[in-house]
Amino acid sequence: MNTPAAVVADGLGKRYRAKWALHECTFSVPAGRVCGLVGANGAGKTTLLRMLAGLSRPTAGRAAVAGTAPADDPAFLAEVGFLAQEIPLYRRWSAEDHLRMGAHLNPRWDDAAGRQRLRSLRIPLGQRVGTLSGGQRAQVGLALALAKHPRVLLLDEPVAALDPLARRDFLSTLAEAVAEHGITVMLSSHLVADLERVCDHLVVLADGRTVLADDLDDVLLGHRLLTSTRRDIAALEREHTVLRVERTARQVSVWVRLNGPLHDPGWEQSELSLEEIMLAYLGMSSVGPDESVLREVPA
Ligand SMILES: Nc1ncnc2c1ncn2[C@@H]1O[C@H](COP(=O)(O)OP(=O)(O)OP(=O)(O)O)[C@@H](O)[C@H]1O
């Protein structure tokens, strides 16, 4: 049985003046998944998340989040939690003040869970959030977003500025909430090890386009490093998606997404880690592998 999609982008695009920040972006995230959103700086992650959160209108295409088109209206905003990169909190207010405002504004507010989450992390509820550490502020932002009981939670690089311990705490809180409430999460990050820990689905953007959208297990199964003494990769390119090529005098190495079985026994196959797969995608443009760039990568 197919799980219904909680987040859908269909030809979604955003143009700023002449430049497309996001172009023909198409993917769907099944309900209950934690989806990592990956892309180089400027790939369009924030642009995408802001459109999904109803904070910015698409120039082209359509999106559906929790079954509806994102919009800046109370019914939609009740279903969706969004934590922006800069953790938007009132610096002069305490966590307690934010909790009270949340209870006032949100119909499904779970005040007890929000407080419990912050107390268990020993975050002082009465202290101005401007005087909390970056990690504590991120946890306050997450606790507030979760207390809304959203069906979909969108997080824009929430752990980027946190130390490893604070990142672990943040991601544990997130994983517990997902297990408890079955919410769908879309989380942008450059930290592949973190994504591997919490995500079971991936969307990768390059130059504002979707270059990969799949379950994490299928991503790991479907990518291989192929090596051979031959030089010609034309036959390989006809059947599979070549991400990266490195040539030495004696050997060619090809990072590939397999679109079916590999028939040619002349290639030696080895598995790729998620980090290696992501690096291959981040190094390619949306139109194909760039060997001149790839040659700079040490073997
Ligand atoms: N308000 C804006 N006006 C003009 N251009 C914009 C605007 N917002 C984003 N862009 C451009 O759109 C592109 C995508 O930006 P975006 O912030 O979505 O990337 P990102 O993947 O989130 O990057 P990062 O990893 O650095 O946060 C960039 O080229 C950026 O300069």
Ligand as a Chemical Component Dictionary entry (heavy atoms), coordinates in Angstrom:
data_LIG
# 
_chem_comp.id                   LIG 
_chem_comp.type                 NON-POLYMER 
_chem_comp.pdbx_formal_charge   0 
_chem_comp.three_letter_code    LIG 
# 
loop_
_chem_comp_atom.comp_id 
_chem_comp_atom.atom_id 
_chem_comp_atom.alt_atom_id 
_chem_comp_atom.type_symbol 
_chem_comp_atom.charge 
_chem_comp_atom.model_Cartn_x 
_chem_comp_atom.model_Cartn_y 
_chem_comp_atom.model_Cartn_z 
_chem_comp_atom.pdbx_ordinal 
LIG N1  N1  N 0 15.001 37.559 -1.924 1  
LIG C1  C1  C 0 15.852 37.204 -2.888 2  
LIG N2  N2  N 0 16.116 38.030 -3.923 3  
LIG C2  C2  C 0 16.969 37.661 -4.905 4  
LIG N3  N3  N 0 17.605 36.468 -4.957 5  
LIG C3  C3  C 0 17.377 35.600 -3.952 6  
LIG C4  C4  C 0 16.502 35.917 -2.860 7  
LIG N4  N4  N 0 16.463 34.843 -2.015 8  
LIG C5  C5  C 0 17.302 33.928 -2.550 9  
LIG N5  N5  N 0 17.842 34.372 -3.702 10 
LIG C6  C6  C 0 18.786 33.636 -4.570 11 
LIG O1  O1  O 0 18.219 32.371 -4.840 12 
LIG C7  C7  C 0 19.214 31.359 -4.841 13 
LIG C8  C8  C 0 18.837 30.275 -3.829 14 
LIG O2  O2  O 0 18.950 30.823 -2.521 15 
LIG P1  P1  P 0 18.570 29.987 -1.213 16 
LIG O3  O3  O 0 18.718 30.886 -0.038 17 
LIG O4  O4  O 0 17.249 29.347 -1.419 18 
LIG O5  O5  O 0 19.710 28.860 -1.225 19 
LIG P2  P2  P 0 20.092 27.809 -0.093 20 
LIG O6  O6  O 0 20.201 26.481 -0.769 21 
LIG O7  O7  O 0 19.157 27.896 1.063  22 
LIG O8  O8  O 0 21.540 28.311 0.321  23 
LIG P3  P3  P 0 22.368 28.173 1.726  24 
LIG O9  O9  O 0 22.797 26.726 1.851  25 
LIG O10 O10 O 0 23.538 29.069 1.488  26 
LIG O11 O11 O 0 21.469 28.627 2.840  27 
LIG C9  C9  C 0 20.534 32.055 -4.523 28 
LIG O12 O12 O 0 21.188 32.311 -5.748 29 
LIG C10 C10 C 0 20.097 33.344 -3.868 30 
LIG O13 O13 O 0 21.038 34.369 -4.112 31 
# 
loop_
_chem_comp_bond.comp_id 
_chem_comp_bond.atom_id_1 
_chem_comp_bond.atom_id_2 
_chem_comp_bond.value_order 
_chem_comp_bond.pdbx_ordinal 
LIG N1  C1  SING 1  
LIG C1  N2  SING 2  
LIG C1  C4  DOUB 3  
LIG N2  C2  DOUB 4  
LIG C2  N3  SING 5  
LIG N3  C3  DOUB 6  
LIG C3  C4  SING 7  
LIG C3  N5  SING 8  
LIG C4  N4  SING 9  
LIG N4  C5  DOUB 10 
LIG C5  N5  SING 11 
LIG N5  C6  SING 12 
LIG C6  O1  SING 13 
LIG C6  C10 SING 14 
LIG O1  C7  SING 15 
LIG C7  C8  SING 16 
LIG C7  C9  SING 17 
LIG C8  O2  SING 18 
LIG O2  P1  SING 19 
LIG P1  O3  DOUB 20 
LIG P1  O4  SING 21 
LIG P1  O5  SING 22 
LIG O5  P2  SING 23 
LIG P2  O6  DOUB 24 
LIG P2  O7  SING 25 
LIG P2  O8  SING 26 
LIG O8  P3  SING 27 
LIG P3  O9  DOUB 28 
LIG P3  O10 SING 29 
LIG P3  O11 SING 30 
LIG C9  O12 SING 31 
LIG C9  C10 SING 32 
LIG C10 O13 SING 33 
# 
